Amino acid sequence: MDNAAIADNFSLLAKLMDIHGENSFKTKTYSIAAYNIEKMPVSLAETPREKLFGIKGIGESVGKKVVELLDSGSLQVLTEYISSTPPGVIEMLNIKGIGPKKIHTIWKEMGIESIGELLYACNENRLTLFKGFGAKTQQNVIEAIEFYLQNQGHFLFAQLEEVFPQVEGYLKKIFSPDTVRATGAYRRHELTIEELEFVVLEPLDMIKPKFQTAQPPELLEENDTSILYKLKNGLKLRLYHGSSNRAEQLFRTTGSPAFMEAFNKTFPKLSFSGTETENDEIVFEKAGIPFIPPFLRESAVIIEQAKKKTLPELIQPEDVKGLIHSHSNWSDGANTIEEMALELIKRGFEYLVISDHSKAAAYANGLTEERIREQHRYIDELNNKLAPFKIFKSIECDILNDGSLDYSNDILATFDLVIASVHSNLKMNEEKAMMRVLKAIENPYTTILGHMTGRLLLSRNGYPLDHKKIIDACAANNVVIELNAHPRRLDIDWKWIPYALEKKVLISINPDAHALEGFDDIKYGVLAAQKGGLTKEMNLSSFSLTNFENYINMSGKKIK
C-alpha cells in the first residue's frame, strides 16, 4: 500500500467522522495526517515499523493505524464508519460544494440519504430552510448533482428530452436528415433510459468514420445490427444500421421485448416486404389492426385491444384544466399563492388547488393550525379578486407513523380537499406500509392519495405495497390516486393505471409544483399516464371548474 492509498484512508475516515458529528479535534487529527502522509518523501510501506512513530506528522494514534493498514490492508474503525453510513450519504462526498459538515446536516437534520433525494429537496426549495444553506448554495448543489448524475449513465426521460434535439440534430448533420429516426426506449417514453437509440439507414462502414473525430466518443459495442457509443456526458448512443427498410427496422427496435414477442405470435406470417416507407404505420396496416403509438408498445394486452378496435382516446396535456397539488411560500414553495394563480390564469387554467405541507413536515415549514386559518383568509381574499378563477383550500397532509393524519378532524374539515402522503419513516416493510396507507385511505377526510409509494426514480425505491389492495381500498373509499408528475416520482407507476381504471378509481395528474416552472411537469405526468391508457374522463385534474367543484362537494358527503 503506497502513501497515497494510506492518505486516502485517513482522509475518508476524517470525513466520515465529520458526517457523524464526531469531535472536531479527532477528525482534524486524521485530516492533517492524510495531508502529511501524501506529501511525505519516504514510503511508509518500506519504513521499518519501529521508525514510523518517529516520523514528523505521525503520532501514537496515527502510527498504530498506519501499521494496521500496512499489515491488514484495512482500518477497522473506518470499516465500522462505512457500515454505519448509508451508501448514498457517502456518495454525497462526490458532490462539489458540500463538505462533510453540510452532509451531516443533510443526513441528520433533513433525513436525506441519497443524492437523488437531495436533488429533489433542492427542487422543493427545502435546503434554504436550514442554517448554512442559502439560495446560491442550493443552486450550486443542484448544478453539481446534475453534472455528477449525467456521468452515471442513467437518465430520466425529462433529462434526455433536453439533450435529444442536440443529438438528433448532430446525427442529421453528419448523415442525411432522411436517414435518421429515433427509436427504442426514448420513442416509447420510458420513465428512465440507459441508451438513446436511432435507426440510421447507412451501412456500418459509412457510420464509423463519421465518429472518428479529434475527440471521438468511446466505442462500447459493435455487432451485426447496431453500434454503441458512450458520449462525453455519459450518455450511451446506440445506432441501428444495415437495413434499407426503415419501417421494419423502426418497428422491430421500438417495441419492448414482451410486446414484440406477443406481436410475432399473433401475426406469425406477417411479411415486411413492401413496407419500405418513412415510418412504421404500414406494419399495423398490413396486420389489419389500428396503429399502436410507440409509447403503448409494452405488452400483449395492447395488441388484443387493437384487434378489438378498443384502443382508448388518450389524455393530452391540454386536457388538464386545473393544477392540483402545489406548494407556495407558505411552506417550501418559492412563489406566493397569487403569483401562482396569475401564472395559471395566463396559461388558461381554470383553478388552483393549493396544498402546502402539514405541521409534521417541520423541515418544509409545514403549517400550524393558526397559519392554516391565516392562509384560508388570504385565499378568500384572492378568490374575490381573481374570480372566475378559483383557488381551493387543500393541504398535503402527512400520514403519520400509525396511519393517522396530521390534524384533528375539526381542522381537516376546513379544507376543500385533503391530499394524504407519506413523508417520514420510509424504510418500512410491506406490513407496516400497508397499515399506514390503508388507514389513511379509510380516513373520511382523505380525498387524494399522494405519491403512492414514495419512490424517487434512479434514487430511492418506494416502500413495498400490495398495489391491488391499495387500489381496491381507494375504490371502496372513493379516494383518488395521484400520478405525481414530477419526473423523479411519476408515482403511481403507469403499469397499475389499467387496474385502477378497471376498478373505476380516478387518477389525478398533479405536478407537486414548488415553483412556477414546476407547472410544466404536468407534461411528464401525461406522458406516463398515456402509457397506462388514461383518458381525460378518468383524470380528476381534467375536470372543468364546475365539474371539479361538484366532485369535491359530493366527496364531502362521505363524511358523516
C-alpha positions as MATLAB code, in Angstrom:
seq = 'MDNAAIADNFSLLAKLMDIHGENSFKTKTYSIAAYNIEKMPVSLAETPREKLFGIKGIGESVGKKVVELLDSGSLQVLTEYISSTPPGVIEMLNIKGIGPKKIHTIWKEMGIESIGELLYACNENRLTLFKGFGAKTQQNVIEAIEFYLQNQGHFLFAQLEEVFPQVEGYLKKIFSPDTVRATGAYRRHELTIEELEFVVLEPLDMIKPKFQTAQPPELLEENDTSILYKLKNGLKLRLYHGSSNRAEQLFRTTGSPAFMEAFNKTFPKLSFSGTETENDEIVFEKAGIPFIPPFLRESAVIIEQAKKKTLPELIQPEDVKGLIHSHSNWSDGANTIEEMALELIKRGFEYLVISDHSKAAAYANGLTEERIREQHRYIDELNNKLAPFKIFKSIECDILNDGSLDYSNDILATFDLVIASVHSNLKMNEEKAMMRVLKAIENPYTTILGHMTGRLLLSRNGYPLDHKKIIDACAANNVVIELNAHPRRLDIDWKWIPYALEKKVLISINPDAHALEGFDDIKYGVLAAQKGGLTKEMNLSSFSLTNFENYINMSGKKIK';
ca = [
       0.000    0.000    0.000;
       1.563    3.299   -1.086;
       1.401    6.626    0.734;
      -1.437    7.931   -1.440;
      -3.663    4.954   -0.558;
      -2.860    5.328    3.148;
      -3.667    9.044    2.963;
      -6.979    8.271    1.220;
      -7.988    6.003    4.102;
      -7.268    8.696    6.682;
      -8.999   11.347    4.594;
     -12.146    9.239    4.262;
     -12.063    8.439    7.986;
     -11.905   12.140    8.862;
     -14.779   12.950    6.517;
     -16.993   10.158    7.822;
     -16.325   11.193   11.414;
     -17.376   14.741   10.497;
     -20.506   13.392    8.822;
     -21.339   11.525   12.036;
     -20.761   14.683   14.080;
     -17.750   13.408   15.980;
     -15.358   15.579   17.980;
     -13.769   18.044   15.560;
     -10.335   17.745   17.240;
     -10.188   13.998   16.472;
     -11.363   14.420   12.895;
      -8.847   17.197   12.313;
      -6.068   14.886   13.538;
      -6.803   12.361   10.798;
      -7.338   15.036    8.163;
      -3.920   16.544    8.912;
      -2.392   13.051    8.918;
      -3.805   12.411    5.447;
      -2.276   15.662    4.177;
       1.136   14.968    5.739;
       1.328   11.338    4.595;
       0.530   12.232    0.998;
       3.376   14.768    0.967;
       5.993   12.523    2.622;
       9.092   11.857    0.504;
       9.654    8.404    2.030;
       7.481    5.329    1.520;
       5.773    4.296    4.762;
       5.441    0.733    3.497;
       9.216    0.493    3.170;
       9.907    2.158    6.527;
      10.713   -0.185    9.478;
       7.700   -0.343   11.804;
       9.644    0.885   14.833;
      10.701    4.038   12.951;
       7.197    5.004   11.803;
       6.398    6.692   15.103;
       9.410    8.946   14.833;
       8.348   10.488   11.548;
       7.182   14.077   11.863;
       3.417   14.263   11.482;
       2.783   10.717   12.731;
       1.937   10.352   16.402;
       0.975    7.357   18.505;
      -2.661    7.101   17.353;
      -1.952    7.697   13.667;
       1.097    5.443   13.736;
      -0.874    2.479   15.085;
      -3.422    2.902   12.328;
      -0.694    3.124    9.671;
       0.691   -0.185   10.944;
      -2.818   -1.687   10.890;
      -3.264   -0.563    7.283;
       0.117   -1.923    6.216;
      -0.436   -5.249    7.972;
      -4.096   -5.903    7.131;
      -4.909   -3.598    4.215;
      -7.824   -2.006    6.077;
      -8.804    0.042    9.121;
     -11.347   -1.496   11.465;
     -12.621    1.897   12.631;
     -13.075    3.047    9.026;
     -14.913   -0.172    8.179;
     -17.257    0.446   11.117;
     -17.998    4.007    9.983;
     -18.649    2.857    6.426;
     -21.033    0.125    7.576;
     -22.985    2.581    9.749;
     -23.329    5.212    6.999;
     -25.902    4.879    4.202;
     -24.113    4.394    0.861;
     -25.961    7.371   -0.608;
     -24.628    9.614    2.147;
     -21.053    8.525    1.408;
     -21.718    9.132   -2.286;
     -22.542   12.769   -1.457;
     -18.810   13.292   -0.907;
     -18.549   13.258   -4.723;
     -20.722   16.370   -4.996;
     -18.769   19.568   -5.335;
     -19.804   22.302   -2.936;
     -20.999   20.216    0.028;
     -18.433   19.104    2.558;
     -18.806   16.627    5.419;
     -20.344   19.112    7.852;
     -23.059   20.082    5.370;
     -23.621   16.403    4.628;
     -24.108   15.886    8.383;
     -26.925   18.452    8.309;
     -28.414   16.939    5.168;
     -28.449   13.443    6.673;
     -29.126   14.022   10.351;
     -31.394   17.086   10.220;
     -33.085   16.740    6.819;
     -33.307   12.946    6.850;
     -31.909   12.705    3.300;
     -29.888    9.592    2.458;
     -29.196    9.736   -1.287;
     -28.078   12.152   -3.965;
     -31.389   11.829   -5.778;
     -33.308   12.703   -2.614;
     -31.013   15.693   -2.131;
     -31.669   16.942   -5.652;
     -35.402   16.553   -5.106;
     -35.171   18.506   -1.848;
     -33.310   21.283   -3.679;
     -36.026   21.383   -6.318;
     -38.547   21.745   -3.494;
     -36.551   24.750   -2.230;
     -36.025   22.921    1.060;
     -32.311   23.422    1.687;
     -32.711   27.151    2.199;
     -34.708   26.445    5.369;
     -31.550   25.184    7.114;
     -28.638   27.133    8.555;
     -25.681   27.356    6.191;
     -27.711   26.759    3.029;
     -28.610   29.907    1.139;
     -30.265   30.165   -2.260;
     -26.884   30.392   -4.012;
     -25.572   27.288   -2.229;
     -28.729   25.411   -3.124;
     -28.382   26.327   -6.810;
     -24.719   25.286   -6.795;
     -25.675   21.939   -5.269;
     -28.323   21.406   -7.976;
     -25.805   22.068  -10.734;
     -23.147   19.858   -9.142;
     -25.565   16.950   -8.663;
     -26.900   17.204  -12.207;
     -23.333   17.172  -13.541;
     -22.490   14.145  -11.384;
     -25.621   12.196  -12.338;
     -25.061   12.845  -16.038;
     -21.878   10.831  -15.807;
     -23.525    7.802  -14.175;
     -25.156    6.648  -17.421;
     -28.798    6.546  -16.264;
     -31.162    9.339  -17.209;
     -34.731   10.406  -16.577;
     -36.826   10.841  -19.694;
     -37.134   14.531  -18.851;
     -33.337   14.888  -18.761;
     -32.896   13.230  -22.141;
     -35.661   15.320  -23.631;
     -33.416   18.338  -23.097;
     -30.420   16.837  -24.933;
     -32.341   14.819  -27.530;
     -32.657   17.693  -30.064;
     -28.901   18.258  -29.934;
     -28.084   14.584  -30.513;
     -30.683   14.186  -33.241;
     -29.538   17.416  -34.902;
     -25.920   16.259  -34.833;
     -26.790   12.880  -36.392;
     -28.871   14.524  -39.098;
     -25.983   16.839  -39.810;
     -23.338   14.144  -40.263;
     -25.764   11.834  -42.093;
     -28.635   12.726  -44.372;
     -31.663   14.012  -42.378;
     -33.812   11.467  -44.207;
     -31.772    8.540  -42.874;
     -32.120    9.242  -39.120;
     -35.092    8.295  -36.892;
     -35.374    7.967  -33.094;
     -36.362    4.558  -31.768;
     -36.204    2.356  -28.674;
     -36.923    3.366  -25.081;
     -36.956    7.094  -25.827;
     -39.555    6.629  -28.544;
     -41.632    4.589  -26.070;
     -41.375    7.407  -23.485;
     -39.848    5.123  -20.867;
     -39.536    6.831  -17.480;
     -35.797    6.106  -17.208;
     -33.428    5.440  -20.077;
     -29.923    3.999  -20.377;
     -29.454    4.322  -24.148;
     -30.634    6.839  -26.699;
     -31.361    4.805  -29.850;
     -31.588    5.786  -33.506;
     -32.147    3.981  -36.756;
     -29.587    5.184  -39.312;
     -30.109    3.902  -42.846;
     -26.403    3.669  -43.580;
     -24.014    0.666  -43.633;
     -21.625    0.306  -40.711;
     -18.579    1.194  -42.809;
     -20.234    4.547  -43.532;
     -21.165    5.236  -39.900;
     -17.909    4.589  -38.016;
     -15.733    7.065  -39.971;
     -18.173    9.849  -39.075;
     -17.280    9.422  -35.393;
     -13.512    9.317  -35.883;
     -13.060   12.928  -34.842;
     -10.363   14.671  -32.799;
     -12.241   13.647  -29.626;
     -14.144   10.516  -30.636;
     -16.781    9.001  -28.330;
     -15.919    5.717  -26.641;
     -16.906    2.650  -28.679;
     -18.556    0.188  -26.270;
     -20.082   -2.461  -28.527;
     -20.379   -3.444  -32.158;
     -22.486   -6.222  -33.711;
     -24.291   -7.123  -36.922;
     -27.245   -4.809  -36.271;
     -26.015   -1.927  -34.130;
     -23.102    0.023  -32.757;
     -22.976    1.513  -29.242;
     -21.031    4.636  -28.254;
     -20.603    6.420  -24.934;
     -20.665   10.201  -25.319;
     -18.652   12.634  -23.209;
     -21.669   13.400  -20.997;
     -22.059    9.715  -20.071;
     -24.978    9.119  -22.416;
     -24.943    5.869  -24.389;
     -25.882    6.219  -28.043;
     -26.942    3.122  -29.993;
     -27.202    3.322  -33.785;
     -29.029    0.565  -35.687;
     -27.629    0.131  -39.178;
     -27.555   -2.069  -42.251;
     -31.212   -2.256  -43.324;
     -32.827   -0.351  -46.166;
     -36.321   -0.985  -44.760;
     -36.827    1.806  -42.253;
     -40.403    0.840  -41.339;
     -39.373   -2.686  -40.402;
     -36.302   -1.531  -38.504;
     -38.247    1.149  -36.615;
     -40.924   -1.356  -35.709;
     -38.514   -4.052  -34.540;
     -36.418   -1.681  -32.435;
     -39.273    0.295  -30.845;
     -41.441   -2.264  -29.050;
     -40.486   -3.802  -25.721;
     -39.401   -7.471  -25.797;
     -42.776   -8.509  -24.337;
     -44.669   -6.566  -26.998;
     -42.553   -7.904  -29.851;
     -42.895  -11.499  -28.661;
     -46.668  -11.130  -28.441;
     -46.896   -9.430  -31.851;
     -44.833  -12.144  -33.554;
     -47.016  -14.848  -32.009;
     -50.209  -13.036  -33.028;
     -49.062  -12.342  -36.597;
     -46.531  -15.121  -37.350;
     -46.902  -14.898  -41.130;
     -46.704  -11.128  -41.457;
     -44.362  -10.162  -44.284;
     -42.404   -6.934  -44.213;
     -41.937   -6.830  -47.949;
     -43.485   -3.725  -49.403;
     -43.168   -1.770  -46.124;
     -40.249    0.421  -47.217;
     -41.828    3.667  -46.007;
     -40.845    6.606  -43.802;
     -42.474    5.270  -40.634;
     -43.937    2.060  -39.254;
     -47.691    2.749  -39.513;
     -47.751    0.449  -42.535;
     -46.780   -2.541  -40.372;
     -50.045   -2.257  -38.441;
     -51.934   -1.661  -41.642;
     -50.608   -4.955  -43.031;
     -51.526   -6.670  -39.755;
     -55.067   -5.346  -40.089;
     -55.144   -3.510  -36.759;
     -55.133    0.190  -35.787;
     -51.782    1.910  -35.367;
     -50.451    1.412  -31.844;
     -48.480    4.500  -30.739;
     -44.890    3.719  -29.706;
     -45.480    4.574  -26.040;
     -48.144    1.849  -25.793;
     -45.968   -0.924  -27.208;
     -45.212   -2.557  -23.866;
     -47.262   -5.757  -23.542;
     -49.589   -8.256  -25.235;
     -52.676   -6.584  -23.751;
     -52.480   -3.605  -26.086;
     -52.376   -5.907  -29.138;
     -55.644   -7.536  -28.041;
     -57.210   -4.092  -27.574;
     -56.095   -3.100  -31.067;
     -57.564   -6.289  -32.545;
     -60.892   -5.477  -30.871;
     -60.682   -1.828  -32.059;
     -60.882   -0.655  -28.426;
     -57.743    1.468  -28.139;
     -58.582    4.366  -25.782;
     -58.573    8.021  -26.769;
     -55.699    9.008  -24.507;
     -55.349   12.081  -22.351;
     -53.353   15.017  -23.773;
     -51.517   17.816  -21.899;
     -54.129   20.366  -22.947;
     -56.839   18.250  -21.286;
     -55.579   19.236  -17.818;
     -57.814   22.112  -16.660;
     -56.684   22.652  -13.081;
     -53.461   22.443  -11.147;
     -53.830   20.152   -8.138;
     -51.073   19.655   -5.530;
     -48.892   22.744   -5.376;
     -46.747   24.376   -2.708;
     -46.434   28.091   -2.066;
     -44.025   30.132    0.025;
     -46.270   29.411    2.990;
     -44.345   26.124    3.247;
     -41.416   25.179    0.976;
     -42.548   26.702   -2.324;
     -40.785   29.608   -3.996;
     -43.809   31.713   -5.021;
     -46.780   33.408   -3.440;
     -50.225   31.928   -3.995;
     -51.198   34.994   -6.010;
     -48.154   34.637   -8.270;
     -49.083   31.007   -8.883;
     -52.703   31.849   -9.627;
     -51.797   34.648  -12.045;
     -49.418   32.358  -13.918;
     -52.140   29.728  -14.272;
     -54.662   32.312  -15.463;
     -52.131   33.370  -18.095;
     -51.787   29.726  -19.161;
     -55.548   29.252  -19.459;
     -56.154   27.057  -16.411;
     -59.450   27.277  -14.528;
     -58.396   26.599  -10.938;
     -55.549   26.040   -8.491;
     -55.512   23.617   -5.555;
     -53.010   24.982   -3.062;
     -51.693   22.160   -0.876;
     -48.843   23.219    1.362;
     -47.198   20.821    3.795;
     -48.745   19.910    7.133;
     -47.189   20.634   10.528;
     -45.324   17.311   10.868;
     -43.189   18.373    7.904;
     -41.259   20.878   10.008;
     -38.342   20.576    7.564;
     -40.661   22.079    4.919;
     -42.127   24.817    7.142;
     -45.386   22.897    7.491;
     -48.471   24.841    8.524;
     -49.634   25.098   12.119;
     -53.363   25.350   12.791;
     -53.122   29.111   13.215;
     -51.268   29.559    9.934;
     -53.927   27.428    8.196;
     -56.597   29.895    9.347;
     -54.468   32.800    8.098;
     -53.915   31.131    4.729;
     -57.621   30.427    4.310;
     -58.464   34.095    4.950;
     -55.853   35.063    2.354;
     -57.288   32.602   -0.205;
     -60.777   34.024    0.341;
     -59.414   37.496   -0.484;
     -57.690   36.215   -3.609;
     -60.806   34.409   -4.806;
     -62.792   37.634   -4.558;
     -60.058   39.387   -6.515;
     -59.378   36.761   -9.211;
     -62.859   35.357   -9.972;
     -63.925   33.435  -12.043;
     -60.577   31.672  -11.494;
     -60.754   29.801   -8.193;
     -58.210   28.728   -5.589;
     -59.150   25.698   -3.495;
     -58.014   25.224    0.092;
     -56.103   21.991    0.459;
     -53.191   20.505    2.377;
     -50.650   17.802    1.668;
     -51.271   16.121    4.976;
     -48.630   13.804    6.373;
     -49.671   10.213    7.012;
     -48.166    9.676   10.446;
     -46.389    6.555   11.623;
     -49.610    4.980   12.925;
     -51.567    5.800    9.756;
     -53.477    8.737   11.234;
     -53.456   12.148    9.549;
     -51.541   15.119   10.856;
     -54.517   17.233   12.058;
     -57.684   16.740   14.041;
     -60.937   16.185   12.187;
     -62.014   19.736   13.076;
     -59.036   21.133   11.169;
     -59.322   18.658    8.278;
     -62.949   19.707    7.852;
     -61.859   23.271    6.998;
     -60.190   22.163    3.737;
     -61.945   21.751    0.395;
     -59.937   18.567   -0.111;
     -57.065   16.693    1.540;
     -54.067   15.028   -0.139;
     -52.638   12.365    2.177;
     -48.963   11.453    1.691;
     -46.195    9.574    3.480;
     -43.050   11.669    4.005;
     -41.394   10.135    7.065;
     -40.052    6.729    8.157;
     -39.939    5.498    4.574;
     -37.914    2.372    5.382;
     -40.906    0.144    6.097;
     -41.703   -3.455    5.407;
     -44.880   -4.185    3.465;
     -46.961   -4.910    6.556;
     -46.126   -1.543    8.119;
     -46.537    0.375    4.847;
     -49.888   -1.252    4.115;
     -51.167   -0.453    7.604;
     -50.245    3.226    7.306;
     -51.545    3.766    3.796;
     -54.773    1.755    4.205;
     -55.657    3.580    7.415;
     -55.102    6.924    5.680;
     -57.280    5.868    2.734;
     -60.053    4.907    5.157;
     -59.941    8.327    6.821;
     -63.158   10.050    5.654;
     -61.302   13.323    5.016;
     -58.800   11.856    2.556;
     -59.649   12.943   -0.995;
     -56.423   12.028   -2.830;
     -53.643    9.565   -2.019;
     -50.395   11.389   -2.827;
     -47.319    9.767   -4.468;
     -48.387    6.270   -3.514;
     -45.029    4.539   -2.934;
     -42.747    7.486   -2.113;
     -40.267    6.455   -4.793;
     -37.702    8.715   -6.442;
     -36.660    7.308   -9.806;
     -32.948    6.356  -10.040;
     -32.553    7.357   -6.379;
     -34.918    5.687   -3.955;
     -37.117    2.628   -4.225;
     -40.621    3.114   -2.931;
     -41.812    1.339    0.188;
     -43.370   -2.036   -0.671;
     -47.147   -2.112   -1.184;
     -49.752   -4.535   -2.434;
     -50.931   -2.290   -5.245;
     -54.137   -4.203   -5.878;
     -55.235   -3.964   -2.244;
     -54.420   -0.244   -2.170;
     -56.389    0.387   -5.372;
     -59.290   -1.733   -4.073;
     -59.311    0.330   -0.872;
     -59.353    3.571   -2.857;
     -62.303    2.236   -4.853;
     -64.166    1.315   -1.652;
     -63.487    4.696   -0.015;
     -63.904    6.980   -3.042;
     -60.262    8.115   -2.891;
     -58.458    9.426   -5.969;
     -54.922    8.201   -6.683;
     -52.340   10.802   -7.620;
     -49.993   10.369  -10.540;
     -47.325   12.696   -9.214;
     -45.947   14.308  -12.367;
     -42.538   15.284  -11.049;
     -40.078   13.492  -13.386;
     -38.342   11.885  -10.397;
     -41.584   10.484   -8.991;
     -44.184    9.590  -11.662;
     -45.911    7.714   -8.872;
     -48.395    5.822   -9.152;
     -46.425    3.753  -11.675;
     -48.231    3.709  -15.022;
     -48.300   -0.109  -15.021;
     -51.002   -0.008  -12.321;
     -53.249    2.516  -14.061;
     -55.149   -0.163  -16.043;
     -56.135   -1.921  -12.818;
     -57.228    1.389  -11.263;
     -59.366    2.114  -14.321;
     -60.850   -1.366  -14.134;
     -61.887   -0.586  -10.544;
     -63.284    2.842  -11.584;
     -60.708    4.701   -9.482;
     -59.940    8.218  -10.662;
     -56.322    9.223  -11.294;
     -55.181   12.808  -10.784;
     -52.140   14.061  -12.701;
     -50.578   16.566  -10.300;
     -47.260   18.408  -10.702;
     -46.356   18.727   -6.997;
     -45.063   22.138   -8.054;
     -42.772   24.130   -5.771;
     -42.142   26.944   -8.275;
     -43.829   28.306  -11.394;
     -41.641   26.249  -13.713;
     -42.867   23.142  -11.888;
     -46.218   23.588  -13.643;
     -44.526   22.290  -16.795;
     -44.100   18.862  -15.181;
     -47.748   18.136  -15.984;
     -46.437   17.104  -19.407;
     -44.380   14.246  -17.937;
     -47.314   13.064  -15.889;
     -49.440   12.981  -19.034;
     -46.783   11.025  -20.952;
     -46.633    8.439  -18.159;
     -50.442    8.330  -17.918;
     -50.702    7.700  -21.656;
     -48.582    4.571  -21.247;
     -51.185    3.337  -18.763;
     -54.095    4.103  -21.086;
     -55.550    7.010  -19.099;
     -58.338    9.061  -20.673;
     -59.246   12.631  -19.733;
     -62.577   11.437  -18.350;
     -60.758    9.415  -15.671;
     -58.318   12.176  -14.696;
     -59.513   14.452  -11.892;
     -57.336   17.405  -12.926;
     -59.045   17.334  -16.339;
     -62.399   18.179  -14.755;
     -63.734   21.640  -15.565;
     -64.083   24.039  -12.641;
     -67.799   23.282  -12.363;
     -67.301   19.525  -12.504;
     -64.399   19.692  -10.067;
     -66.480   21.666   -7.566;
     -69.318   19.174   -7.931;
     -66.915   16.289   -7.395;
     -65.379   17.596   -4.175;
     -68.815   18.569   -2.865;
     -70.020   15.010   -3.496;
     -66.832   13.603   -1.949;
     -67.562   15.572    1.185;
     -70.776   13.645    1.626;
     -68.842   10.560    2.700;
     -68.005   12.490    5.900;
     -70.781   11.945    8.403;
];
